């Protein structure tokens, strides 16, 4: 898979985890973890990696580490 950027809107502290595809490059994600000690960000990266069937190492947060709206880089480095 070629590297691409996707937009993610995150809701933390949810009762149920959920990943909703809004468009090809936009997702809404709910995670149980709270935004403390990078737990929610780690879970978001794991969910996106699972969705695209990639190793976690191929997904990283490019922008928005401390915000609900994030931009993630997905795919192998070329």
N, CA, C and O atoms as CSV, one atom per row, in Angstrom:
chain,resi,resn,atom,element,x,y,z
A,1,UNK,N,N,0.841,-1.183,0.000
A,1,UNK,CA,C,0.000,0.000,0.000
A,1,UNK,C,C,0.885,1.246,0.000
A,1,UNK,O,O,1.812,1.355,0.803
A,2,UNK,N,N,0.601,2.166,-0.888
A,2,UNK,CA,C,1.326,3.427,-0.942
A,2,UNK,C,C,0.917,4.308,0.229
A,2,UNK,O,O,-0.237,4.266,0.657
A,3,UNK,N,N,1.834,5.099,0.752
A,3,UNK,CA,C,1.559,5.957,1.898
A,3,UNK,C,C,0.512,7.005,1.522
A,3,UNK,O,O,0.597,7.628,0.463
A,4,UNK,N,N,-0.478,7.193,2.401
A,4,UNK,CA,C,-1.499,8.209,2.182
A,4,UNK,C,C,-1.830,8.874,3.512
A,4,UNK,O,O,-1.526,8.336,4.576
A,5,UNK,N,N,-2.447,10.033,3.445
A,5,UNK,CA,C,-2.868,10.756,4.643
A,5,UNK,C,C,-4.373,10.603,4.808
A,5,UNK,O,O,-5.129,10.704,3.842
A,6,UNK,N,N,-4.801,10.356,6.050
A,6,UNK,CA,C,-6.228,10.279,6.333
A,6,UNK,C,C,-6.555,11.209,7.497
A,6,UNK,O,O,-5.717,11.467,8.361
A,7,UNK,N,N,-7.787,11.705,7.500
A,7,UNK,CA,C,-8.276,12.557,8.586
A,7,UNK,C,C,-9.091,11.693,9.537
A,7,UNK,O,O,-9.877,10.846,9.112
A,8,UNK,N,N,-8.889,11.921,10.834
A,8,UNK,CA,C,-9.590,11.138,11.846
A,8,UNK,C,C,-10.159,12.083,12.893
A,8,UNK,O,O,-9.468,12.989,13.359
A,9,UNK,N,N,-11.402,11.875,13.257
A,9,UNK,CA,C,-12.039,12.604,14.358
A,9,UNK,C,C,-12.238,11.575,15.469
A,9,UNK,O,O,-12.876,10.545,15.253
A,10,UNK,N,N,-11.693,11.850,16.666
A,10,UNK,CA,C,-11.676,10.876,17.752
A,10,UNK,C,C,-12.569,11.311,18.903
A,10,UNK,O,O,-12.544,12.466,19.328
A,11,UNK,N,N,-13.361,10.360,19.403
A,11,UNK,CA,C,-14.126,10.554,20.627
A,11,UNK,C,C,-13.536,9.594,21.663
A,11,UNK,O,O,-13.516,8.382,21.449
A,12,UNK,N,N,-13.056,10.137,22.784
A,12,UNK,CA,C,-12.445,9.301,23.821
A,12,UNK,C,C,-13.449,9.012,24.930
A,12,UNK,O,O,-14.460,9.703,25.055
A,13,UNK,N,N,-13.171,8.001,25.725
A,13,UNK,CA,C,-14.019,7.654,26.857
A,13,UNK,C,C,-15.373,7.080,26.473
A,13,UNK,O,O,-16.324,7.171,27.249
A,14,UNK,N,N,-15.473,6.498,25.301
A,14,UNK,CA,C,-16.737,5.934,24.818
A,14,UNK,C,C,-16.997,4.578,25.477
A,14,UNK,O,O,-16.065,3.891,25.895
A,15,UNK,N,N,-18.270,4.207,25.562
A,15,UNK,CA,C,-18.618,2.884,26.104
A,15,UNK,C,C,-18.210,1.776,25.154
A,15,UNK,O,O,-17.729,0.727,25.582
A,16,UNK,N,N,-18.403,2.009,23.857
A,16,UNK,CA,C,-18.084,1.005,22.843
A,16,UNK,C,C,-17.117,1.585,21.821
A,16,UNK,O,O,-17.251,2.737,21.408
A,17,UNK,N,N,-16.144,0.779,21.420
A,17,UNK,CA,C,-15.236,1.214,20.369
A,17,UNK,C,C,-15.935,1.099,19.030
A,17,UNK,O,O,-16.700,0.167,18.781
A,18,UNK,N,N,-15.651,2.078,18.167
A,18,UNK,CA,C,-16.315,2.089,16.869
A,18,UNK,C,C,-15.424,2.820,15.872
A,18,UNK,O,O,-14.784,3.817,16.207
A,19,UNK,N,N,-15.392,2.319,14.661
A,19,UNK,CA,C,-14.699,3.004,13.577
A,19,UNK,C,C,-15.696,3.170,12.438
A,19,UNK,O,O,-16.254,2.193,11.938
A,20,UNK,N,N,-15.910,4.411,12.036
A,20,UNK,CA,C,-16.891,4.729,10.992
A,20,UNK,C,C,-16.173,5.418,9.838
A,20,UNK,O,O,-15.517,6.445,10.014
A,21,UNK,N,N,-16.311,4.832,8.661
A,21,UNK,CA,C,-15.685,5.408,7.477
A,21,UNK,C,C,-16.625,6.443,6.878
A,21,UNK,O,O,-17.704,6.101,6.393
A,22,UNK,N,N,-16.221,7.702,6.911
A,22,UNK,CA,C,-17.023,8.792,6.372
A,22,UNK,C,C,-16.780,8.922,4.873
A,22,UNK,O,O,-17.719,9.103,4.098
A,23,UNK,N,N,-15.507,8.826,4.469
A,23,UNK,CA,C,-15.129,8.822,3.056
A,23,UNK,C,C,-13.827,8.030,2.934
A,23,UNK,O,O,-13.365,7.439,3.910
A,24,UNK,N,N,-13.243,8.019,1.754
A,24,UNK,CA,C,-12.017,7.249,1.549
A,24,UNK,C,C,-10.881,7.694,2.464
A,24,UNK,O,O,-10.029,6.885,2.832
A,25,UNK,N,N,-10.863,8.971,2.831
A,25,UNK,CA,C,-9.756,9.478,3.643
A,25,UNK,C,C,-10.213,10.172,4.921
A,25,UNK,O,O,-9.484,10.998,5.471
A,26,UNK,N,N,-11.417,9.844,5.398
A,26,UNK,CA,C,-11.942,10.461,6.627
A,26,UNK,C,C,-12.678,9.415,7.459
A,26,UNK,O,O,-13.559,8.717,6.957
A,27,UNK,N,N,-12.303,9.312,8.751
A,27,UNK,CA,C,-12.895,8.343,9.662
A,27,UNK,C,C,-13.312,9.019,10.959
A,27,UNK,O,O,-12.659,9.961,11.410
A,28,UNK,N,N,-14.399,8.543,11.561
A,28,UNK,CA,C,-14.783,8.902,12.925
A,28,UNK,C,C,-14.522,7.666,13.781
A,28,UNK,O,O,-14.968,6.567,13.449
A,29,UNK,N,N,-13.796,7.853,14.888
A,29,UNK,CA,C,-13.418,6.735,15.738
A,29,UNK,C,C,-13.786,7.033,17.181
A,29,UNK,O,O,-13.527,8.127,17.681
A,30,UNK,N,N,-14.392,6.054,17.853
A,30,UNK,CA,C,-14.661,6.134,19.290
A,30,UNK,C,C,-13.799,5.083,19.973
A,30,UNK,O,O,-13.762,3.924,19.558
A,31,UNK,N,N,-13.098,5.509,21.041
A,31,UNK,CA,C,-12.243,4.588,21.797
A,31,UNK,C,C,-12.600,4.666,23.277
A,31,UNK,O,O,-13.073,5.700,23.748
A,32,UNK,N,N,-12.377,3.585,24.005
A,32,UNK,CA,C,-12.669,3.539,25.443
A,32,UNK,C,C,-11.654,4.328,26.255
A,32,UNK,O,O,-11.991,4.890,27.296
A,33,UNK,N,N,-10.419,4.372,25.784
A,33,UNK,CA,C,-9.341,5.015,26.528
A,33,UNK,C,C,-9.569,6.517,26.661
A,33,UNK,O,O,-10.181,7.154,25.804
A,34,UNK,N,N,-9.062,7.055,27.755
A,34,UNK,CA,C,-9.099,8.494,27.991
A,34,UNK,C,C,-7.849,9.122,27.359
A,34,UNK,O,O,-6.857,8.429,27.130
A,35,UNK,N,N,-7.894,10.433,27.076
A,35,UNK,CA,C,-6.733,11.076,26.447
A,35,UNK,C,C,-5.626,11.390,27.455
A,35,UNK,O,O,-5.211,12.541,27.594
A,36,UNK,N,N,-5.161,10.378,28.141
A,36,UNK,CA,C,-4.095,10.528,29.130
A,36,UNK,C,C,-2.979,9.551,28.807
A,36,UNK,O,O,-3.233,8.420,28.392
A,37,UNK,N,N,-1.747,9.989,29.000
A,37,UNK,CA,C,-0.568,9.139,28.796
A,37,UNK,C,C,-0.525,8.507,27.405
A,37,UNK,O,O,0.010,7.412,27.233
A,38,UNK,N,N,-1.092,9.200,26.415
A,38,UNK,CA,C,-1.060,8.745,25.017
A,38,UNK,C,C,-1.841,7.450,24.781
A,38,UNK,O,O,-1.654,6.806,23.748
A,39,UNK,N,N,-2.708,7.057,25.709
A,39,UNK,CA,C,-3.455,5.801,25.567
A,39,UNK,C,C,-4.442,5.856,24.405
A,39,UNK,O,O,-4.513,4.919,23.609
A,40,UNK,N,N,-5.205,6.942,24.300
A,40,UNK,CA,C,-6.199,7.052,23.223
A,40,UNK,C,C,-5.518,7.097,21.856
A,40,UNK,O,O,-5.979,6.449,20.917
A,41,UNK,N,N,-4.435,7.847,21.735
A,41,UNK,CA,C,-3.714,7.909,20.455
A,41,UNK,C,C,-3.181,6.539,20.051
A,41,UNK,O,O,-3.253,6.163,18.881
A,42,UNK,N,N,-2.655,5.804,21.003
A,42,UNK,CA,C,-2.158,4.463,20.705
A,42,UNK,C,C,-3.253,3.546,20.215
A,42,UNK,O,O,-3.039,2.750,19.300
A,43,UNK,N,N,-4.420,3.650,20.814
A,43,UNK,CA,C,-5.551,2.810,20.402
A,43,UNK,C,C,-6.043,3.208,19.012
A,43,UNK,O,O,-6.392,2.339,18.213
A,44,UNK,N,N,-6.077,4.500,18.713
A,44,UNK,CA,C,-6.486,4.973,17.388
A,44,UNK,C,C,-5.547,4.411,16.320
A,44,UNK,O,O,-6.003,3.919,15.288
A,45,UNK,N,N,-4.251,4.481,16.562
A,45,UNK,CA,C,-3.268,3.951,15.612
A,45,UNK,C,C,-3.483,2.455,15.411
A,45,UNK,O,O,-3.417,1.967,14.283
A,46,UNK,N,N,-3.740,1.725,16.493
A,46,UNK,CA,C,-3.971,0.284,16.395
A,46,UNK,C,C,-5.232,-0.023,15.582
A,46,UNK,O,O,-5.220,-0.923,14.743
A,47,UNK,N,N,-6.317,0.718,15.824
A,47,UNK,CA,C,-7.566,0.482,15.087
A,47,UNK,C,C,-7.411,0.776,13.590
A,47,UNK,O,O,-7.916,0.029,12.752
A,48,UNK,N,N,-6.722,1.852,13.267
A,48,UNK,CA,C,-6.515,2.187,11.850
A,48,UNK,C,C,-5.617,1.139,11.181
A,48,UNK,O,O,-5.870,0.741,10.044
A,49,UNK,N,N,-4.586,0.700,11.873
A,49,UNK,CA,C,-3.711,-0.342,11.322
A,49,UNK,C,C,-4.502,-1.620,11.063
A,49,UNK,O,O,-4.325,-2.260,10.027
A,50,UNK,N,N,-5.365,-1.991,11.990
A,50,UNK,CA,C,-6.199,-3.183,11.823
A,50,UNK,C,C,-7.160,-3.006,10.650
A,50,UNK,O,O,-7.351,-3.931,9.860
A,51,UNK,N,N,-7.761,-1.836,10.534
A,51,UNK,CA,C,-8.705,-1.565,9.439
A,51,UNK,C,C,-8.034,-1.726,8.072
A,51,UNK,O,O,-8.611,-2.317,7.161
A,52,UNK,N,N,-6.824,-1.203,7.935
A,52,UNK,CA,C,-6.107,-1.275,6.660
A,52,UNK,C,C,-5.252,-2.538,6.531
A,52,UNK,O,O,-4.565,-2.724,5.527
A,53,UNK,N,N,-5.295,-3.407,7.552
A,53,UNK,CA,C,-4.521,-4.651,7.570
A,53,UNK,C,C,-3.026,-4.393,7.379
A,53,UNK,O,O,-2.363,-4.990,6.531
A,54,UNK,N,N,-2.532,-3.477,8.207
A,54,UNK,CA,C,-1.125,-3.110,8.182
A,54,UNK,C,C,-0.516,-3.302,9.559
A,54,UNK,O,O,-1.242,-3.346,10.553
A,55,UNK,N,N,0.806,-3.416,9.637
A,55,UNK,CA,C,1.438,-3.411,10.956
A,55,UNK,C,C,1.306,-2.028,11.586
A,55,UNK,O,O,1.248,-1.022,10.879
A,56,UNK,N,N,1.258,-1.980,12.893
A,56,UNK,CA,C,1.113,-0.716,13.616
A,56,UNK,C,C,2.242,0.247,13.257
A,56,UNK,O,O,2.037,1.461,13.255
A,57,UNK,N,N,3.421,-0.272,12.956
A,57,UNK,CA,C,4.567,0.570,12.603
A,57,UNK,C,C,4.351,1.367,11.320
A,57,UNK,O,O,5.052,2.352,11.086
A,58,UNK,N,N,3.391,0.962,10.480
A,58,UNK,CA,C,3.112,1.667,9.231
A,58,UNK,C,C,2.065,2.754,9.382
A,58,UNK,O,O,1.656,3.353,8.387
A,59,UNK,N,N,1.620,3.024,10.602
A,59,UNK,CA,C,0.632,4.075,10.865
A,59,UNK,C,C,1.212,5.025,11.911
A,59,UNK,O,O,1.695,4.589,12.956
A,60,UNK,N,N,1.159,6.328,11.621
A,60,UNK,CA,C,1.636,7.280,12.618
A,60,UNK,C,C,0.814,8.563,12.558
A,60,UNK,O,O,0.269,8.918,11.513
A,61,UNK,N,N,0.735,9.243,13.684
A,61,UNK,CA,C,0.021,10.515,13.767
A,61,UNK,C,C,0.968,11.614,13.297
A,61,UNK,O,O,2.060,11.787,13.840
A,62,UNK,N,N,0.532,12.355,12.277
A,62,UNK,CA,C,1.338,13.422,11.709
A,62,UNK,C,C,0.992,14.750,12.376
A,62,UNK,O,O,1.874,15.571,12.628
A,63,UNK,N,N,-0.286,14.958,12.660
A,63,UNK,CA,C,-0.744,16.228,13.208
A,63,UNK,C,C,-1.931,15.976,14.131
A,63,UNK,O,O,-2.775,15.129,13.839
A,64,UNK,N,N,-2.000,16.704,15.237
A,64,UNK,CA,C,-3.150,16.623,16.119
A,64,UNK,C,C,-2.980,15.697,17.299
A,64,UNK,O,O,-3.956,15.107,17.765
A,65,UNK,N,N,-1.764,15.554,17.794
A,65,UNK,CA,C,-1.511,14.655,18.926
A,65,UNK,C,C,-2.366,14.997,20.144
A,65,UNK,O,O,-2.763,14.101,20.890
A,66,UNK,N,N,-2.654,16.279,20.354
A,66,UNK,CA,C,-3.398,16.706,21.537
A,66,UNK,C,C,-4.790,17.222,21.195
A,66,UNK,O,O,-5.386,17.952,21.987
A,67,UNK,N,N,-5.308,16.861,20.051
A,67,UNK,CA,C,-6.624,17.335,19.599
A,67,UNK,C,C,-7.488,16.160,19.124
A,67,UNK,O,O,-6.965,15.108,18.756
A,68,UNK,N,N,-8.806,16.348,19.136
A,68,UNK,CA,C,-9.695,15.276,18.635
A,68,UNK,C,C,-9.560,15.052,17.128
A,68,UNK,O,O,-9.755,13.933,16.654
A,69,UNK,N,N,-9.228,16.107,16.365
A,69,UNK,CA,C,-9.036,15.966,14.923
A,69,UNK,C,C,-7.564,15.690,14.657
A,69,UNK,O,O,-6.687,16.424,15.112
A,70,UNK,N,N,-7.311,14.634,13.921
A,70,UNK,CA,C,-5.929,14.217,13.672
A,70,UNK,C,C,-5.725,13.922,12.194
A,70,UNK,O,O,-6.677,13.649,11.462
A,71,UNK,N,N,-4.475,13.981,11.771
A,71,UNK,CA,C,-4.088,13.528,10.441
A,71,UNK,C,C,-3.100,12.395,10.654
A,71,UNK,O,O,-2.101,12.552,11.355
A,72,UNK,N,N,-3.389,11.247,10.039
A,72,UNK,CA,C,-2.534,10.079,10.167
A,72,UNK,C,C,-1.910,9.737,8.825
A,72,UNK,O,O,-2.535,9.886,7.775
A,73,UNK,N,N,-0.681,9.281,8.876
A,73,UNK,CA,C,0.009,8.771,7.713
A,73,UNK,C,C,-0.125,7.243,7.752
A,73,UNK,O,O,0.220,6.606,8.748
A,74,UNK,N,N,-0.630,6.666,6.651
A,74,UNK,CA,C,-0.922,5.232,6.605
A,74,UNK,C,C,-0.205,4.625,5.406
A,74,UNK,O,O,-0.312,5.137,4.292
A,75,UNK,N,N,0.514,3.550,5.626
A,75,UNK,CA,C,1.171,2.835,4.538
A,75,UNK,C,C,2.665,2.774,4.734
A,75,UNK,O,O,3.214,3.362,5.665
A,76,UNK,N,N,3.318,2.050,3.838
A,76,UNK,CA,C,4.770,1.869,3.932
A,76,UNK,C,C,5.507,3.093,3.421
A,76,UNK,O,O,5.076,3.760,2.480
A,77,UNK,N,N,6.628,3.366,4.067
A,77,UNK,CA,C,7.514,4.444,3.622
A,77,UNK,C,C,8.143,4.037,2.308
A,77,UNK,O,O,8.638,2.916,2.189
A,78,UNK,N,N,8.138,4.911,1.321
A,78,UNK,CA,C,8.730,4.574,0.010
A,78,UNK,C,C,10.116,5.103,-0.119
A,78,UNK,O,O,10.756,4.911,-1.153
